[in-house]
Amino acid sequence: MLEIYPSLTSERADIARVTQAAGVFQGDEFTTPLELFDGYVHDPAASGYYFLSARRDGRVAGYACFGPTPLTEATFDLYWMVVESAAHGQGIGRAMFERVTKEVVQRQGRLLMIWTSGTPEYAGTRSFYTRVGCQLEAQISDFYRPDDDLCIFSFRISNS
């Protein structure tokens, strides 16, 4: 059974493990979600970050981090959505994305923005966002580093 819920303070090590187990991150990409998690644990409203955990069979297999986009009206960013590679294709990502959109609706959000990499390792990620109804809005060449484009997706939320 899959359970998605607001991440618990005690799950910091799980966030680290899932990030490592995703198999696509490097350098600061390992520590950044932990820094955001620490802000969430300390004071989510002040930090602007919210975390959801996905637990299957008693084990955290994924997480999502989202929050309001500063200086916008009702726009949110999906900063991180990570599922350990061994759990890909089991519906965890889709369930987490649906839960994130529900959370955004509860906060009167109207638009969800997602930034991701254009490298071959992220082809499945980009395909996933298209399958769940996101639109590729822009692609900026060599954004992250040479040969690593930024792909910006949007998801328009219906609050009716």
Rosetta constraint file for C-alpha pairs under 8 A:
AtomPair CA 1 CA 56 HARMONIC 5.73 0.50
AtomPair CA 1 CA 57 HARMONIC 6.38 0.50
AtomPair CA 2 CA 54 HARMONIC 6.79 0.50
AtomPair CA 2 CA 55 HARMONIC 5.74 0.50
AtomPair CA 2 CA 56 HARMONIC 4.68 0.50
AtomPair CA 2 CA 57 HARMONIC 7.41 0.50
AtomPair CA 2 CA 92 HARMONIC 7.57 0.50
AtomPair CA 3 CA 54 HARMONIC 5.68 0.50
AtomPair CA 3 CA 55 HARMONIC 5.18 0.50
AtomPair CA 3 CA 56 HARMONIC 6.48 0.50
AtomPair CA 4 CA 52 HARMONIC 6.50 0.50
AtomPair CA 4 CA 53 HARMONIC 5.55 0.50
AtomPair CA 4 CA 54 HARMONIC 4.51 0.50
AtomPair CA 4 CA 55 HARMONIC 6.39 0.50
AtomPair CA 4 CA 95 HARMONIC 7.85 0.50
AtomPair CA 4 CA 96 HARMONIC 6.84 0.50
AtomPair CA 4 CA 99 HARMONIC 7.47 0.50
AtomPair CA 5 CA 52 HARMONIC 5.38 0.50
AtomPair CA 5 CA 53 HARMONIC 5.61 0.50
AtomPair CA 5 CA 54 HARMONIC 6.87 0.50
AtomPair CA 6 CA 50 HARMONIC 7.74 0.50
AtomPair CA 6 CA 51 HARMONIC 5.88 0.50
AtomPair CA 6 CA 52 HARMONIC 4.39 0.50
AtomPair CA 6 CA 53 HARMONIC 6.14 0.50
AtomPair CA 7 CA 11 HARMONIC 6.77 0.50
AtomPair CA 7 CA 51 HARMONIC 5.42 0.50
AtomPair CA 7 CA 52 HARMONIC 4.82 0.50
AtomPair CA 7 CA 53 HARMONIC 4.93 0.50
AtomPair CA 7 CA 63 HARMONIC 7.94 0.50
AtomPair CA 8 CA 12 HARMONIC 8.00 0.50
AtomPair CA 8 CA 41 HARMONIC 7.95 0.50
AtomPair CA 9 CA 41 HARMONIC 5.87 0.50
AtomPair CA 11 CA 15 HARMONIC 6.29 0.50
AtomPair CA 12 CA 16 HARMONIC 6.43 0.50
AtomPair CA 12 CA 34 HARMONIC 7.04 0.50
AtomPair CA 12 CA 37 HARMONIC 7.21 0.50
AtomPair CA 13 CA 17 HARMONIC 6.10 0.50
AtomPair CA 14 CA 18 HARMONIC 5.99 0.50
AtomPair CA 14 CA 60 HARMONIC 6.32 0.50
AtomPair CA 15 CA 19 HARMONIC 6.12 0.50
AtomPair CA 15 CA 33 HARMONIC 7.67 0.50
AtomPair CA 15 CA 34 HARMONIC 7.10 0.50
AtomPair CA 15 CA 62 HARMONIC 7.72 0.50
AtomPair CA 15 CA 63 HARMONIC 7.00 0.50
AtomPair CA 16 CA 20 HARMONIC 6.25 0.50
AtomPair CA 16 CA 30 HARMONIC 7.19 0.50
AtomPair CA 16 CA 33 HARMONIC 7.92 0.50
AtomPair CA 16 CA 34 HARMONIC 6.81 0.50
AtomPair CA 17 CA 21 HARMONIC 5.97 0.50
AtomPair CA 18 CA 22 HARMONIC 6.08 0.50
AtomPair CA 18 CA 60 HARMONIC 7.67 0.50
AtomPair CA 18 CA 61 HARMONIC 6.42 0.50
AtomPair CA 18 CA 62 HARMONIC 6.16 0.50
AtomPair CA 18 CA 63 HARMONIC 7.83 0.50
AtomPair CA 18 CA 82 HARMONIC 7.04 0.50
AtomPair CA 18 CA 83 HARMONIC 6.58 0.50
AtomPair CA 18 CA 84 HARMONIC 5.19 0.50
AtomPair CA 19 CA 23 HARMONIC 7.64 0.50
AtomPair CA 19 CA 25 HARMONIC 7.32 0.50
AtomPair CA 19 CA 30 HARMONIC 6.43 0.50
AtomPair CA 19 CA 82 HARMONIC 6.60 0.50
AtomPair CA 19 CA 83 HARMONIC 7.82 0.50
AtomPair CA 19 CA 84 HARMONIC 7.07 0.50
AtomPair CA 20 CA 25 HARMONIC 7.19 0.50
AtomPair CA 20 CA 30 HARMONIC 6.92 0.50
AtomPair CA 20 CA 84 HARMONIC 7.88 0.50
AtomPair CA 21 CA 84 HARMONIC 4.92 0.50
AtomPair CA 21 CA 85 HARMONIC 6.21 0.50
AtomPair CA 21 CA 86 HARMONIC 7.95 0.50
AtomPair CA 22 CA 82 HARMONIC 6.75 0.50
AtomPair CA 22 CA 83 HARMONIC 6.14 0.50
AtomPair CA 22 CA 84 HARMONIC 4.28 0.50
AtomPair CA 22 CA 85 HARMONIC 4.85 0.50
AtomPair CA 23 CA 84 HARMONIC 7.66 0.50
AtomPair CA 23 CA 85 HARMONIC 6.70 0.50
AtomPair CA 24 CA 121 HARMONIC 6.83 0.50
AtomPair CA 24 CA 122 HARMONIC 7.91 0.50
AtomPair CA 25 CA 29 HARMONIC 5.54 0.50
AtomPair CA 25 CA 30 HARMONIC 6.52 0.50
AtomPair CA 26 CA 30 HARMONIC 6.40 0.50
AtomPair CA 27 CA 31 HARMONIC 7.80 0.50
AtomPair CA 28 CA 32 HARMONIC 5.93 0.50
AtomPair CA 29 CA 33 HARMONIC 7.19 0.50
AtomPair CA 30 CA 34 HARMONIC 7.53 0.50
AtomPair CA 31 CA 35 HARMONIC 6.36 0.50
AtomPair CA 32 CA 36 HARMONIC 6.31 0.50
AtomPair CA 33 CA 37 HARMONIC 5.99 0.50
AtomPair CA 33 CA 80 HARMONIC 7.47 0.50
AtomPair CA 34 CA 38 HARMONIC 6.11 0.50
AtomPair CA 35 CA 39 HARMONIC 6.52 0.50
AtomPair CA 36 CA 40 HARMONIC 6.26 0.50
AtomPair CA 36 CA 47 HARMONIC 7.95 0.50
AtomPair CA 36 CA 49 HARMONIC 6.71 0.50
AtomPair CA 37 CA 41 HARMONIC 6.09 0.50
AtomPair CA 37 CA 49 HARMONIC 7.65 0.50
AtomPair CA 37 CA 51 HARMONIC 7.16 0.50
AtomPair CA 38 CA 42 HARMONIC 6.11 0.50
AtomPair CA 39 CA 43 HARMONIC 6.04 0.50
AtomPair CA 39 CA 44 HARMONIC 6.51 0.50
AtomPair CA 39 CA 47 HARMONIC 5.37 0.50
AtomPair CA 39 CA 49 HARMONIC 7.12 0.50
AtomPair CA 40 CA 44 HARMONIC 4.21 0.50
AtomPair CA 40 CA 45 HARMONIC 7.87 0.50
AtomPair CA 40 CA 47 HARMONIC 6.10 0.50
AtomPair CA 40 CA 48 HARMONIC 7.55 0.50
AtomPair CA 40 CA 49 HARMONIC 5.46 0.50
AtomPair CA 40 CA 50 HARMONIC 5.93 0.50
AtomPair CA 40 CA 51 HARMONIC 7.07 0.50
AtomPair CA 43 CA 47 HARMONIC 5.99 0.50
AtomPair CA 44 CA 48 HARMONIC 5.72 0.50
AtomPair CA 44 CA 49 HARMONIC 5.56 0.50
AtomPair CA 44 CA 50 HARMONIC 6.02 0.50
AtomPair CA 45 CA 49 HARMONIC 7.32 0.50
AtomPair CA 48 CA 67 HARMONIC 5.40 0.50
AtomPair CA 48 CA 68 HARMONIC 6.37 0.50
AtomPair CA 49 CA 65 HARMONIC 6.48 0.50
AtomPair CA 49 CA 66 HARMONIC 5.72 0.50
AtomPair CA 49 CA 67 HARMONIC 4.81 0.50
AtomPair CA 49 CA 68 HARMONIC 7.77 0.50
AtomPair CA 50 CA 65 HARMONIC 5.51 0.50
AtomPair CA 50 CA 66 HARMONIC 5.39 0.50
AtomPair CA 50 CA 67 HARMONIC 5.90 0.50
AtomPair CA 51 CA 63 HARMONIC 6.87 0.50
AtomPair CA 51 CA 64 HARMONIC 5.54 0.50
AtomPair CA 51 CA 65 HARMONIC 4.51 0.50
AtomPair CA 51 CA 66 HARMONIC 6.64 0.50
AtomPair CA 52 CA 63 HARMONIC 5.45 0.50
AtomPair CA 52 CA 64 HARMONIC 5.20 0.50
AtomPair CA 52 CA 65 HARMONIC 6.62 0.50
AtomPair CA 52 CA 96 HARMONIC 7.74 0.50
AtomPair CA 52 CA 100 HARMONIC 7.88 0.50
AtomPair CA 53 CA 60 HARMONIC 6.58 0.50
AtomPair CA 53 CA 61 HARMONIC 7.84 0.50
AtomPair CA 53 CA 62 HARMONIC 5.96 0.50
AtomPair CA 53 CA 63 HARMONIC 4.37 0.50
AtomPair CA 53 CA 64 HARMONIC 6.63 0.50
AtomPair CA 54 CA 60 HARMONIC 5.61 0.50
AtomPair CA 54 CA 61 HARMONIC 5.80 0.50
AtomPair CA 54 CA 62 HARMONIC 5.00 0.50
AtomPair CA 54 CA 63 HARMONIC 5.76 0.50
AtomPair CA 54 CA 92 HARMONIC 7.06 0.50
AtomPair CA 54 CA 96 HARMONIC 7.03 0.50
AtomPair CA 55 CA 59 HARMONIC 5.20 0.50
AtomPair CA 55 CA 60 HARMONIC 4.22 0.50
AtomPair CA 55 CA 61 HARMONIC 5.71 0.50
AtomPair CA 55 CA 62 HARMONIC 7.18 0.50
AtomPair CA 56 CA 60 HARMONIC 6.43 0.50
AtomPair CA 56 CA 61 HARMONIC 6.53 0.50
AtomPair CA 61 CA 83 HARMONIC 5.83 0.50
AtomPair CA 61 CA 84 HARMONIC 5.80 0.50
AtomPair CA 61 CA 87 HARMONIC 6.77 0.50
AtomPair CA 62 CA 81 HARMONIC 7.43 0.50
AtomPair CA 62 CA 82 HARMONIC 5.32 0.50
AtomPair CA 62 CA 83 HARMONIC 4.10 0.50
AtomPair CA 62 CA 84 HARMONIC 6.17 0.50
AtomPair CA 62 CA 92 HARMONIC 7.33 0.50
AtomPair CA 62 CA 93 HARMONIC 7.78 0.50
AtomPair CA 63 CA 80 HARMONIC 7.70 0.50
AtomPair CA 63 CA 81 HARMONIC 5.77 0.50
AtomPair CA 63 CA 82 HARMONIC 5.48 0.50
AtomPair CA 63 CA 83 HARMONIC 6.67 0.50
AtomPair CA 63 CA 96 HARMONIC 7.58 0.50
AtomPair CA 64 CA 78 HARMONIC 7.49 0.50
AtomPair CA 64 CA 79 HARMONIC 7.64 0.50
AtomPair CA 64 CA 80 HARMONIC 5.36 0.50
AtomPair CA 64 CA 81 HARMONIC 4.14 0.50
AtomPair CA 64 CA 82 HARMONIC 6.35 0.50
AtomPair CA 64 CA 96 HARMONIC 6.96 0.50
AtomPair CA 64 CA 100 HARMONIC 7.60 0.50
AtomPair CA 65 CA 78 HARMONIC 6.15 0.50
AtomPair CA 65 CA 79 HARMONIC 5.46 0.50
AtomPair CA 65 CA 80 HARMONIC 4.94 0.50
AtomPair CA 65 CA 81 HARMONIC 6.34 0.50
AtomPair CA 66 CA 76 HARMONIC 6.98 0.50
AtomPair CA 66 CA 77 HARMONIC 5.53 0.50
AtomPair CA 66 CA 78 HARMONIC 4.36 0.50
AtomPair CA 66 CA 79 HARMONIC 5.30 0.50
AtomPair CA 66 CA 80 HARMONIC 6.94 0.50
AtomPair CA 66 CA 100 HARMONIC 7.49 0.50
AtomPair CA 67 CA 76 HARMONIC 5.43 0.50
AtomPair CA 67 CA 77 HARMONIC 5.57 0.50
AtomPair CA 67 CA 78 HARMONIC 6.81 0.50
AtomPair CA 67 CA 79 HARMONIC 7.62 0.50
AtomPair CA 68 CA 74 HARMONIC 7.11 0.50
AtomPair CA 68 CA 75 HARMONIC 6.00 0.50
AtomPair CA 68 CA 76 HARMONIC 4.14 0.50
AtomPair CA 68 CA 77 HARMONIC 6.15 0.50
AtomPair CA 69 CA 74 HARMONIC 7.85 0.50
AtomPair CA 69 CA 75 HARMONIC 5.59 0.50
AtomPair CA 69 CA 76 HARMONIC 4.87 0.50
AtomPair CA 69 CA 77 HARMONIC 5.77 0.50
AtomPair CA 74 CA 108 HARMONIC 6.39 0.50
AtomPair CA 74 CA 109 HARMONIC 4.38 0.50
AtomPair CA 74 CA 110 HARMONIC 5.49 0.50
AtomPair CA 74 CA 111 HARMONIC 6.72 0.50
AtomPair CA 75 CA 109 HARMONIC 5.77 0.50
AtomPair CA 75 CA 110 HARMONIC 5.98 0.50
AtomPair CA 75 CA 111 HARMONIC 4.74 0.50
AtomPair CA 75 CA 112 HARMONIC 5.94 0.50
AtomPair CA 75 CA 113 HARMONIC 7.45 0.50
AtomPair CA 76 CA 104 HARMONIC 7.21 0.50
AtomPair CA 76 CA 109 HARMONIC 6.64 0.50
AtomPair CA 76 CA 110 HARMONIC 7.93 0.50
AtomPair CA 76 CA 111 HARMONIC 6.13 0.50
AtomPair CA 76 CA 112 HARMONIC 4.81 0.50
AtomPair CA 76 CA 113 HARMONIC 6.18 0.50
AtomPair CA 77 CA 112 HARMONIC 5.53 0.50
AtomPair CA 77 CA 113 HARMONIC 4.76 0.50
AtomPair CA 77 CA 114 HARMONIC 6.02 0.50
AtomPair CA 78 CA 112 HARMONIC 6.67 0.50
AtomPair CA 78 CA 113 HARMONIC 6.09 0.50
AtomPair CA 78 CA 114 HARMONIC 5.27 0.50
AtomPair CA 78 CA 115 HARMONIC 7.79 0.50
AtomPair CA 79 CA 114 HARMONIC 6.80 0.50
AtomPair CA 79 CA 115 HARMONIC 7.42 0.50
AtomPair CA 81 CA 93 HARMONIC 7.56 0.50
AtomPair CA 81 CA 96 HARMONIC 7.93 0.50
AtomPair CA 82 CA 93 HARMONIC 7.67 0.50
AtomPair CA 83 CA 87 HARMONIC 6.52 0.50
AtomPair CA 83 CA 88 HARMONIC 6.60 0.50
AtomPair CA 83 CA 92 HARMONIC 7.20 0.50
AtomPair CA 83 CA 93 HARMONIC 6.62 0.50
AtomPair CA 84 CA 88 HARMONIC 6.84 0.50
AtomPair CA 87 CA 92 HARMONIC 7.48 0.50
AtomPair CA 88 CA 92 HARMONIC 7.41 0.50
AtomPair CA 88 CA 93 HARMONIC 7.73 0.50
AtomPair CA 91 CA 95 HARMONIC 6.13 0.50
AtomPair CA 92 CA 96 HARMONIC 6.09 0.50
AtomPair CA 93 CA 97 HARMONIC 6.06 0.50
AtomPair CA 94 CA 98 HARMONIC 6.18 0.50
AtomPair CA 94 CA 132 HARMONIC 7.14 0.50
AtomPair CA 95 CA 99 HARMONIC 6.21 0.50
AtomPair CA 96 CA 100 HARMONIC 6.08 0.50
AtomPair CA 97 CA 101 HARMONIC 6.27 0.50
AtomPair CA 98 CA 102 HARMONIC 6.33 0.50
AtomPair CA 99 CA 103 HARMONIC 6.21 0.50
AtomPair CA 100 CA 104 HARMONIC 6.18 0.50
AtomPair CA 101 CA 105 HARMONIC 6.17 0.50
AtomPair CA 101 CA 112 HARMONIC 7.79 0.50
AtomPair CA 101 CA 157 HARMONIC 7.34 0.50
AtomPair CA 102 CA 106 HARMONIC 6.28 0.50
AtomPair CA 103 CA 107 HARMONIC 6.48 0.50
AtomPair CA 104 CA 108 HARMONIC 6.40 0.50
AtomPair CA 104 CA 109 HARMONIC 4.99 0.50
AtomPair CA 104 CA 110 HARMONIC 7.65 0.50
AtomPair CA 104 CA 112 HARMONIC 7.94 0.50
AtomPair CA 105 CA 109 HARMONIC 5.15 0.50
AtomPair CA 105 CA 110 HARMONIC 7.12 0.50
AtomPair CA 105 CA 157 HARMONIC 7.32 0.50
AtomPair CA 105 CA 159 HARMONIC 6.33 0.50
AtomPair CA 108 CA 159 HARMONIC 7.63 0.50
AtomPair CA 109 CA 157 HARMONIC 7.28 0.50
AtomPair CA 110 CA 156 HARMONIC 6.15 0.50
AtomPair CA 110 CA 157 HARMONIC 4.90 0.50
AtomPair CA 110 CA 158 HARMONIC 6.83 0.50
AtomPair CA 110 CA 159 HARMONIC 7.16 0.50
AtomPair CA 111 CA 154 HARMONIC 6.95 0.50
AtomPair CA 111 CA 155 HARMONIC 5.86 0.50
AtomPair CA 111 CA 156 HARMONIC 4.74 0.50
AtomPair CA 111 CA 157 HARMONIC 5.64 0.50
AtomPair CA 112 CA 154 HARMONIC 5.67 0.50
AtomPair CA 112 CA 155 HARMONIC 5.04 0.50
AtomPair CA 112 CA 156 HARMONIC 6.43 0.50
AtomPair CA 112 CA 157 HARMONIC 7.37 0.50
AtomPair CA 113 CA 152 HARMONIC 7.11 0.50
AtomPair CA 113 CA 153 HARMONIC 5.84 0.50
AtomPair CA 113 CA 154 HARMONIC 4.60 0.50
AtomPair CA 113 CA 155 HARMONIC 6.48 0.50
AtomPair CA 114 CA 152 HARMONIC 5.73 0.50
AtomPair CA 114 CA 153 HARMONIC 5.01 0.50
AtomPair CA 114 CA 154 HARMONIC 6.18 0.50
AtomPair CA 115 CA 150 HARMONIC 6.64 0.50
AtomPair CA 115 CA 151 HARMONIC 5.77 0.50
AtomPair CA 115 CA 152 HARMONIC 4.64 0.50
AtomPair CA 115 CA 153 HARMONIC 6.35 0.50
AtomPair CA 116 CA 122 HARMONIC 7.65 0.50
AtomPair CA 116 CA 125 HARMONIC 7.91 0.50
AtomPair CA 116 CA 126 HARMONIC 7.51 0.50
AtomPair CA 116 CA 150 HARMONIC 5.92 0.50
AtomPair CA 116 CA 151 HARMONIC 5.29 0.50
AtomPair CA 116 CA 152 HARMONIC 6.54 0.50
AtomPair CA 117 CA 122 HARMONIC 6.06 0.50
AtomPair CA 117 CA 144 HARMONIC 7.76 0.50
AtomPair CA 117 CA 148 HARMONIC 6.33 0.50
AtomPair CA 117 CA 149 HARMONIC 5.79 0.50
AtomPair CA 117 CA 150 HARMONIC 5.14 0.50
AtomPair CA 117 CA 151 HARMONIC 5.89 0.50
AtomPair CA 118 CA 122 HARMONIC 6.32 0.50
AtomPair CA 118 CA 123 HARMONIC 7.22 0.50
AtomPair CA 118 CA 126 HARMONIC 7.98 0.50
AtomPair CA 118 CA 139 HARMONIC 7.98 0.50
AtomPair CA 118 CA 148 HARMONIC 5.64 0.50
AtomPair CA 118 CA 149 HARMONIC 4.62 0.50
AtomPair CA 118 CA 150 HARMONIC 5.83 0.50
AtomPair CA 118 CA 151 HARMONIC 5.92 0.50
AtomPair CA 119 CA 123 HARMONIC 6.91 0.50
AtomPair CA 119 CA 147 HARMONIC 7.31 0.50
AtomPair CA 119 CA 148 HARMONIC 5.50 0.50
AtomPair CA 119 CA 149 HARMONIC 6.89 0.50
AtomPair CA 122 CA 126 HARMONIC 6.27 0.50
AtomPair CA 123 CA 127 HARMONIC 6.13 0.50
AtomPair CA 124 CA 128 HARMONIC 6.01 0.50
AtomPair CA 125 CA 129 HARMONIC 6.40 0.50
AtomPair CA 126 CA 130 HARMONIC 6.43 0.50
AtomPair CA 127 CA 131 HARMONIC 6.20 0.50
AtomPair CA 128 CA 132 HARMONIC 6.34 0.50
AtomPair CA 129 CA 133 HARMONIC 6.54 0.50
AtomPair CA 129 CA 134 HARMONIC 5.31 0.50
AtomPair CA 129 CA 135 HARMONIC 7.77 0.50
AtomPair CA 129 CA 153 HARMONIC 7.52 0.50
AtomPair CA 130 CA 134 HARMONIC 4.96 0.50
AtomPair CA 130 CA 135 HARMONIC 6.31 0.50
AtomPair CA 130 CA 136 HARMONIC 7.63 0.50
AtomPair CA 133 CA 155 HARMONIC 6.75 0.50
AtomPair CA 134 CA 153 HARMONIC 5.94 0.50
AtomPair CA 134 CA 154 HARMONIC 5.35 0.50
AtomPair CA 134 CA 155 HARMONIC 4.71 0.50
AtomPair CA 134 CA 156 HARMONIC 7.82 0.50
AtomPair CA 135 CA 153 HARMONIC 5.24 0.50
AtomPair CA 135 CA 154 HARMONIC 5.28 0.50
AtomPair CA 135 CA 155 HARMONIC 6.53 0.50
AtomPair CA 136 CA 151 HARMONIC 6.95 0.50
AtomPair CA 136 CA 152 HARMONIC 5.88 0.50
AtomPair CA 136 CA 153 HARMONIC 4.38 0.50
AtomPair CA 136 CA 154 HARMONIC 6.61 0.50
AtomPair CA 137 CA 151 HARMONIC 7.73 0.50
AtomPair CA 137 CA 152 HARMONIC 5.60 0.50
AtomPair CA 137 CA 153 HARMONIC 5.43 0.50
AtomPair CA 137 CA 154 HARMONIC 6.58 0.50
AtomPair CA 138 CA 150 HARMONIC 7.95 0.50
AtomPair CA 138 CA 151 HARMONIC 5.93 0.50
AtomPair CA 138 CA 152 HARMONIC 5.22 0.50
AtomPair CA 138 CA 153 HARMONIC 7.27 0.50
AtomPair CA 139 CA 149 HARMONIC 6.50 0.50
AtomPair CA 139 CA 150 HARMONIC 5.48 0.50
AtomPair CA 139 CA 151 HARMONIC 4.50 0.50
AtomPair CA 139 CA 152 HARMONIC 6.28 0.50
AtomPair CA 140 CA 149 HARMONIC 5.43 0.50
AtomPair CA 140 CA 150 HARMONIC 5.07 0.50
AtomPair CA 140 CA 151 HARMONIC 6.65 0.50
AtomPair CA 141 CA 147 HARMONIC 7.17 0.50
AtomPair CA 141 CA 148 HARMONIC 6.91 0.50
AtomPair CA 141 CA 149 HARMONIC 4.45 0.50
AtomPair CA 141 CA 150 HARMONIC 6.61 0.50
AtomPair CA 142 CA 146 HARMONIC 4.56 0.50
AtomPair CA 142 CA 147 HARMONIC 5.13 0.50
AtomPair CA 142 CA 148 HARMONIC 4.98 0.50
AtomPair CA 142 CA 149 HARMONIC 4.71 0.50
AtomPair CA 142 CA 150 HARMONIC 7.33 0.50
AtomPair CA 143 CA 148 HARMONIC 6.27 0.50
AtomPair CA 143 CA 149 HARMONIC 5.10 0.50
AtomPair CA 143 CA 150 HARMONIC 5.47 0.50
AtomPair CA 144 CA 148 HARMONIC 5.51 0.50
AtomPair CA 144 CA 149 HARMONIC 6.30 0.50
AtomPair CA 144 CA 150 HARMONIC 6.65 0.50
AtomPair CA 145 CA 149 HARMONIC 7.56 0.50
